[in-house]
Amino acid sequence: MQAFESGQREVLERIAAGAPLTELLDRVIELVERQAEGMLCSIVLVDNERGVIRHGAARSLPAEFVRGIDGLPIGPHHGSCGTAAYRRERVVVEDIATHEYWAAYRHLALPFGLRA
């Protein structure tokens, strides 16, 4: 826990110093992924003007998957992130292979072994 708190302080210091957003997001991802072995995280940004999600950070996810979800629409049944942005609440999907939100997008995740 001490390492996580130290990392949080570092991120806040980097924000105060005007670090680039991409650097900050990568650092946040690194902190979160260290909390549990095998955890893969991403941060997407919401482009309200275009109604899509945009890649923010995903240091451990396959680049092909990241490219595939970048620019996906925000709306109900648009994967976990697109649905969460639409509903403005946390969305938990336990199995991408069977969950209705991923019906149109599971082909992007399953080839890489991404399931939740």
C-alpha positions in Angstrom: 0.0 0.0 0.0 2.9 2.3 0.7 4.2 1.9 -2.8 0.8 2.8 -4.2 0.5 5.9 -2.1 4.0 6.9 -3.1 3.0 6.5 -6.7 -0.1 8.6 -6.2 2.0 11.4 -4.8 4.3 11.1 -7.8 1.4 11.4 -10.2 0.1 14.5 -8.4 3.5 16.0 -8.4 3.8 15.4 -12.2 0.4 17.0 -12.7 1.5 20.0 -10.8 4.6 20.2 -12.9 2.6 20.1 -16.1 3.6 16.6 -17.3 2.0 15.5 -20.6 -1.4 13.7 -20.3 0.0 10.5 -22.0 2.7 10.3 -19.4 0.3 10.7 -16.5 -2.1 8.1 -17.8 0.6 5.6 -18.4 1.8 6.1 -14.8 -1.7 5.6 -13.5 -2.1 2.4 -15.5 1.3 1.2 -14.1 0.1 1.8 -10.5 -3.2 0.0 -11.0 -1.7 -3.0 -12.8 0.8 -3.5 -9.9 -2.1 -4.1 -7.5 -2.8 -7.7 -8.8 -0.8 -10.1 -10.9 -2.2 -10.5 -14.3 -4.3 -7.3 -14.2 -4.5 -5.5 -17.6 -5.8 -2.0 -17.5 -6.7 0.7 -19.9 -7.9 4.3 -19.7 -10.2 5.6 -22.5 -11.1 9.2 -23.0 -14.5 10.4 -24.1 -14.9 12.4 -27.2 -18.3 13.9 -26.6 -18.2 15.9 -29.8 -17.9 12.8 -32.0 -19.7 10.4 -29.5 -16.8 8.0 -29.4 -14.2 6.7 -27.0 -10.5 7.4 -27.7 -7.4 5.6 -26.5 -5.8 7.2 -23.4 -3.4 4.6 -22.1 -3.1 0.8 -22.2 0.5 -0.2 -21.7 -0.1 -4.0 -21.3 -2.9 -4.5 -23.9 -2.1 -5.7 -27.4 -1.7 -2.7 -29.8 -4.1 -4.3 -32.3 -6.8 -4.5 -29.6 -6.2 -0.9 -28.6 -6.4 0.3 -32.3 -9.6 -1.8 -32.7 -11.5 -0.1 -29.8 -10.2 3.4 -30.4 -13.0 5.4 -31.9 -15.8 3.0 -31.0 -19.2 4.7 -30.4 -20.6 5.6 -27.0 -23.9 4.0 -26.4 -25.8 1.1 -24.9 -24.3 -2.3 -25.8 -21.0 -0.8 -27.1 -18.6 -2.8 -25.0 -17.7 -2.0 -21.4 -16.3 1.4 -22.0 -18.7 2.7 -24.6 -21.6 1.6 -22.4 -20.1 3.1 -19.2 -19.6 6.4 -21.0 -23.2 6.3 -22.2 -24.7 5.3 -18.8 -22.2 7.5 -16.9 -21.7 4.7 -14.4 -19.4 1.8 -13.7 -20.0 -1.2 -15.9 -18.6 -4.6 -15.0 -18.6 -7.4 -17.6 -17.6 -10.8 -16.2 -17.3 -12.6 -19.5 -16.8 -10.7 -22.8 -17.6 -14.0 -24.7 -21.2 -14.0 -23.5 -22.1 -10.6 -22.4 -24.6 -8.7 -24.6 -22.6 -5.4 -24.4 -19.8 -7.1 -26.3 -21.9 -8.8 -29.0 -20.6 -6.6 -31.8 -17.1 -6.3 -30.5 -16.0 -9.6 -29.0 -14.1 -10.3 -32.1 -11.7 -7.6 -31.1 -11.0 -9.0 -27.6 -11.3 -12.7 -27.6 -8.4 -13.4 -30.0 -6.1 -11.9 -27.4 -7.5 -13.9 -24.5 -9.3 -10.9 -23.0 -12.4 -12.1 -21.2 -13.4 -9.5 -18.6 
